[in-house]
Amino acid sequence: MKLSNIKLLQDCLHIRRLPWLSVGGREIYYDDIAHIELMSLNGRAGASIALEFKDGREMRLGLSSEDDVKRLKVELEEIIRPKVIRDENPFAFDRFGGICKELVESRGSNIRKVADFLINQGICHLASDIHMEYSGDGLQVFFKIDGVLFLAVTFERAIGERLINCIKVAAGMILYRRDIIQEGRITQITNEGAQDLRVSVLPSEPGERIVIRMFDKLKSESGLEDLGFSHEILEELKRLVAAPQGFFIIGGPASSGKTTTLYALLRNLKALRGHLSSIITLEDPVEYRIAGITQVQINPKGKLNFAGALKSSLRQDPGIIMVGEIRDKETADAAVRAALTGHLVLSSVHCGSSAEAITRILDLGVRPFLLNSSLKGIVCQRLIRKVCKECINNVELGQDEWNLGDSEIMTDSYVQGAGCEQCRGTGYRGRTVIAEFLENRDGIGHLINNTSETEAIEKAAVAQGMIPLRKNGIRMILEGVTDPKEIKRVVG
């Protein structure tokens, strides 16, 4: 059999659920193969490839040409060899264009190598997302690092279309449909294990727009103490989640670290209770996998929504339930009632403050007295960039820079990053969390029952000892963690 009769689907080699090769019209999947061996034919020209499948079947393919043997050997080594992700420092963005051009133009190369390079560099740069969108006659690729977009490289439109098609195939999407919204996942094999990527495609006027969300395994293993919460909030969190029942909410805008905090709480509960309580999570999507916890992937298209899954999970006798997000009245009602029937329920809500989380739940139609009876507390959080330690310096503080709504705390200077190679000239490197904690005590409960406005609830919470986000931000400035400009950007 000549190599021309074996069709290697090169853009799909690293996606295990897609065909690896096709022989005579029969598709063979990489996941089904237990062992691959390339053998010579006793000195004669050519060789054979032996495939042993996991179900015990075997297949041997003969190759008549020595050139075919060499080509197939190279391709097999590329499949089998795991990709190394963190084996080198990230390249500077000004080198991306030249490297990608070399990959595209090099002999025997393909667009998948460009896609792998971009994804690998995204991981090296600790990017949370990779954005790809058309602008003019080219495709621009941005890395989102520490919550801010950086332009990494721009491709000609023809190359950009090939790159987007490659990613769509890898994510299991319909290649020829460019008029619909599509979502998929890619598992990038690395020397550190499998790296999960979530891919979203949005049709737009100039062309399809792609965002790749990258899930950092290190974040998935973070404990509560690793997230950056103040000592006071950390102790309150540990105290409340140790309660046998109740409703606990993590609030904040999109990309504020809510899911990471929920996962850290789950790990804390798992360590605290062991096998004494079962834990079920309802997520869309399941971002990180935690051993010993039952995680349910929500699928609205398959009629598995949050509310329905929550009602069904109660029949599984869980002690702790995590609902990824409260989006509608039915889910909110089910979560509140679960908390009232002896379960500890954790969830997240998109909101601007802890007080706003309460009014958001009430606006969904939850009865005030039910929310008051079940709610234990709310943490509302933001992620702020930290000043780069490599280029940090002290700056005298002008009065206009201290316009953060708190004239009681004054200082003569603050720290600021001058900008260096390590922080890409931004003056910031890495992020940490700032948060406010609202506990449902008597005064708050009375306001909930009366469906009071957000401002009244926040005022009462501050009177009871809550430290607002902005004040916690000012504390971060005084401690030399960040600067006024960043607090204004994030908190307002």
Secondary structure, DSSP 8 states (H G I E B T S, - for coil): --GGGEEE-GGGTT-TTSEEEEETTEEEEGGGEEEEEEEEETTEEEEEEEEEETTS-EEEEEE--HHHHHHHHHHHHHHHS-B-SSSS----GGGHHHHHHHHHHSTT--HHHHHHHHHHHHHHTT-SEEEEEEETTEEEEEEEETTEEEEEEEEEHHHHHHHHHHHHHHTT--SS--SS-EEEEEEEEETTEEEEEEEEEE--SSS-EEEEEE--HHHHT--GGGTT--HHHHHHHHHHHTSSSEEEEEEESTTSSHHHHHHHHHHHHHHHHTTSS-EEEEESS--S--TTSEEEE-BGGGTB-HHHHHHHHGGG--SEEEES---SHHHHHHHHHHHHTT-EEEEEEE-SSHHHHHHHHHHTT--HHHHHHHEEEEEEEEEEEEE-TTSEEEEE--GGGG-SS--S---SEEEEE---TTTTTSSEEEEEEEEEEEE--HHHHHHHHTT--HHHHHHHHHHTT---HHHHHHHHHHTTSS-HHHHHHHH-
